Amino acid sequence: MSFARLGLWLLRRERASGEWRVLLLALIIGVGSVSTTGFLGDRLKRAMSEQGASFLGADLLVTSPRPIEDWPALAVTKSARPASPLARSQALEFPSMLAKGDAFQLATLRAVDASYPLRGSVRIADRPFAAGTARPAQPPPGMIYVAPDLLPLLSAKVGDRVQIGEARFTIAGIVAEEPGQLGGVFGLAPRVFMRAEEVAKTRVLQPGSRVTYLYQVAGDPAQLAAFGAALKPRLDSTQRLIGSREGVETLRGAFANADRYIQLTALISLLLSVAAIAIAAHRHALRHYDQAALLRCFGATTAQLRTLYAVQLLTLGLLGSLIGVAIGALMQQALALLVLPDAVTRLPSLGLAPVGAAVFSGLLALAGASLPALMRLVRVPPLRVLRRDLPPLPVAAWLSAAISGSALLLLITWYAGNARLIGVFVGALAGLVVVLALLARLALAAGRGVQKMSHGPVRFGLAQLLRHRFDSTLQLGAFTLALFLVALLALVRSDLIAGWRQQLPPDAPNYFLINIAPAQQQSVAAYLSQHHLKASALYPMVRGRLTTRNGAPIASTLPPDARDANSLRRELNLTWTAILPANNAILAGHWHGDRRVAEISVESGMAERLHLALGDQLGFQVGDQTLAARITSIRSVKWDSMQPNFFVIFAPGQLDALPASSIASLYVPPDAAGVLPSFIKMFPGITVLALDRLIANLEAVFAQIIGAIQLLLGFLLAAGMAVVIATLLASLDARQQEAVLLRTLGAQRVYLAKSLWSEFLALGLLAGLLASACAEIAMALIAQRLFELPLRLHPWLWLALPVAGALLVGMSGWLTTRHITRVPPMQSIRALN
């Protein structure tokens, strides 16, 4: 029999051994977590490259906050005939109110021409949840197509008439599918399609309205390349050119943040799995030193032993990796439904690239974690059968483990596509592990006092926990980390928005009035006064782009990491006032008051991001005009005040002559909500933004992303449990010897069982308490530093988390070690001898 076949035979013979099971389980968990995100990321990337045009609706897409007049001198026609060199379509996207009777809802309107879309298709259905048929995206005159989630919000159905601004439209169908559809997670306002030429009659667009112009281009690749090369230098930082091979930029950007946290969660699971594999491999090597020494006595060489154990390791690695990949393939579909519910049906099928990457990462993790123990195993001397000595661990073992670990981190970095993020995360995780290890040591030291006050099996169980201090610290740290992340995610999900809402005063504004034309200001004020509604001051608003600082292009004055700031990539809402708004405070400089000079006040966060200082002169492009003003004050803004707030405020006199619309916040008591439908009918061009609905939409988005991360936290919890079980198995021989002594001295099975339960329940209880403390501290820092919320304790967490930890660790520990209480003393002594 060859040593390869002998290795497989021995593996099959020992398949019931605990360490092989733990090693296989840890490998499945690690590979499953990595392949889950890998499959979804690969499907999204291939959709962007293979089906980018159908996702995008065109071969090229240009987005701009204002019309683009200076197009390259290329043959571009508005006809979509195949003979045309390039086809072009133009659309306009903006938010507006839809009203039906007393119901109203904010929606995102896309006004399209007859050519939209140039690639892909729009499917229109006659009823919700139907597949629909391919139709032109431009509805018939006087009609609109709406997203299915808009109908229940308006209590409407196909065929009903709704009001948009000063015009009325008939709902002609439901949008079942569209190019560029981002999915329910990322669209806060339902989509509505209308005809481009009918926007004017709604009269909803006012100076300062937030509008996005969408220009689609399709045609011959060579013509497209020339067109893009000629157009790109003419675009500014607020305009974007997106190609189909780059994919849907908005979809990729929207998915990126969620994907980043999901990948980090998968990385934690993989690293915990590596720890479990290392412990299980060490336990396996300890149990097989005598076997290896006996084979050496029979003439086996080091190379033959290396073949024997390498075959076993490779078999387990391939088996665990393939099972993990299969689980990942199932989990990624659930993850896609949570993160991209509307786009998942249009993603490509599973690819083979993530399979290779996941299997390779699994084998690397297995090699890096188990090679030190196995290399000592193959070098065991024949004298081991007579003496219990072990050879020192060779340098090659540590070197191979270091190489495998480094290769694994490089693979993960390539997989995530962000070396800096992975480096910061691994460093932070290492620091957290050190802190948790210290806390675990302190908790075990504090447990000594509890142990002295205990009696009977409880005292013995706590003594066991303190005796195996290294194993207990490792178990406690791993499980505390898993419970801490679960608890922190639960607190973030349930606490932040609720805590923020509780900080708002009872009469905090709950509506925003947007796009108030100058001619409507007196009428709006009179209407609100007549109905005794409390509104903020009216703030005039124009939109402008920040272009220069002290005469130089502002991007050239910034370090590279600040040049992509959002304030430079979009147009800012600019206002002017002589009075410092409420919830604003001057931090530096002086308020410009009512002096008609070129002065501005800048919000402190924007000043920090763009490295602005008092005395800097900023240049703004507002329409076709260029304005310059000097910073005379830097102020803090309480953004959660529900009042109109601005990054830049001009002194009166600089923007007065520009066409502007106004914005105000409004508090509507619950018993006066019926006033709003009549307000919308009287002022159809004014957008009424319901903040409570917006917050509810944000909560729904947040819940979906958190749900996706919670899906992977199952892997993390399982990986933590694998570490606990692996360390329990590593100490199983010592526990069995202690059990033999106790049984020989007359201890009953019940006594041993109670001591084991006491040990594991105490371990889980400590892990829950430490996780609760860490979660409370982290939550306090997040709430105060990021959201300026007061400190808030969570008594339920201090009960739920220790109980959950005690039950999980208690059950897993008991199931792992319960058999040592059932073995008769004589049988145990013979086995040990």
KASULLIN-V125178 format. One line per field, one symbol per residue. phi: phi as a letter, one per 40 degrees, with the letter a starting at -180 (. if undefined). psi: psi as a letter, one per 30 degrees, with the letter a starting at -180 (. if undefined). burial: # if it has 9 or more other ideal C-beta (glycine too) atoms within 8 Angstrom, else .. A space follows every 50 residues. Layout:
BEGIN
phi: ???
psi: ???
burial: ???
END
This chain:
BEGIN
phi: .ccccccccccccbccccccccdccccccccccccccccccccccccccc bdccccgacbbbbacacbcccdcbcbbccbcdccdbbbbbbbbacacbba gccaacbbcbcbccccccbgabbbbcacgccgbcbcccccdgbbbbcccc cccbfbadhcbbbbgbbbbbccibccaacgccgccbccbccbbacccccc ccfccbdgccbbcbbbbaicdccccccccccdccccccbbbbccccgccc ccccccccccccccccccdccccccccccccccccccbcccccccccchc cccccccdcccccccccccccccccccccccccccccccbcccccbcccc bcdccccccccccccccccbcdccccccbccdcdcbbccbcccccccccc ccccccccccccccccgacccccccccccccccccccccccccccccccc ccccbgccccccccccccccccccccccccccccccccccccccbccccc cccccdbcdbabbbgccdccccccccccccbfbcbcccbcabbabcbbbf gbdccccbcdcbcbcccccacccbbaacbcccgbbccagbccgbccbcbb bbcccccccbfcadgcbbbbbbgcbbbbabcbabbcbccccgbcbbcbbc cdhcbdcccabbbababbcdcbccccdcccccbccccbcccccccccccc ccccccccccdccccccccccccdccccccccccccccccccccchccdc ccccccccccccccccccccccccccccccccccccbfcccacbdccccc ccccccccccccccccbccccbccdcccccccc
psi: klfeeeeeeeeeegffkeeeeeeeeeeeeeeeeefeeeeeeeeeeeeeee geeeefglekkkkkflkjeikkiljklgkgkffkekkkkklkklklkkkj bgklkkljkjjlaffklflalkkklflkglellklkfjllkgllklkffe effghllkflklkjbglklkjflkjfklkgkflfefjekkkkklkefgee ffhfklkfkjkkkkjkklakeeeeeeeeeeeeffkaffkkjkleffajee eeeefeeeeeeeeeeeeeeeeeeeeeeeeeeeeeeefgeeeeeeeeeggk leeeeeeefeeeeeeeeeeeeeeeeeeeeeeeeeeefeeieffefgkllk lfefeeeeeeeeeeeeeeffeeeeeeefgklffffelglkllkleeeeee eeeeeeeeeeeeeeefgjeeeeeeeeeeeeeeeeeeeeeeeeeeeffeee effllbfeeeeeeeefeieeeeeeeeeeeeeeeeeeeeeeeeefeeeeee effklegkkgkkjlhjleffeeeeeeeeeeghkjlllkjlklklkkeljh fkkeeffllefffgkfffflkkjklkkfkkllgkkkekakkfbgkilikl kkkeeeeeeghllkfkkkkkjjbglkkklkjfkkllkjfgfglklkekkl lkfegefkklllkllkkjlefgfffeeeeeeeiffkkjjjeeeeeeeeee eeeeeeeeeeeffeeeeeeeeeeeeeeeefgeeeeeeeeeeeeeggklee eeeeeeeeeeeeeeeeeeeeeeeeeeeeeeeeeeeefhklkklieeefee eeeeeeeeeeeeeefegfffffkleeeeeeef.
burial: ..##.######.....#################################. ###############..#.....#.##......################# ..###########.######.####....#.#....###...######.# #.##.#.#.#.####.#.###############.###.########.##. .#####.##.#########...##.###.##...#..##.####.##### ##.##..#############################.##..#####...# ...######################.###.##############.##..# #..##.#########################..#......#..#..##.# #####.###.###.##....###.##..#..##..##.###.##..##.# #..#..##########.##.###################.###.###.## ...#...##########..##.###.##....#.##.############. ...#..##...##.#.##.########...#..#.#..#.##.....### ####.##.####.#.#######....#########.##.#######.### ##.##..#.#########...#..###.##..#########.###.###. #############.##################..######.##....... ######################.###.###.###..#.#..#.#..##.. ##########.###.###.##.#.#..##....
END
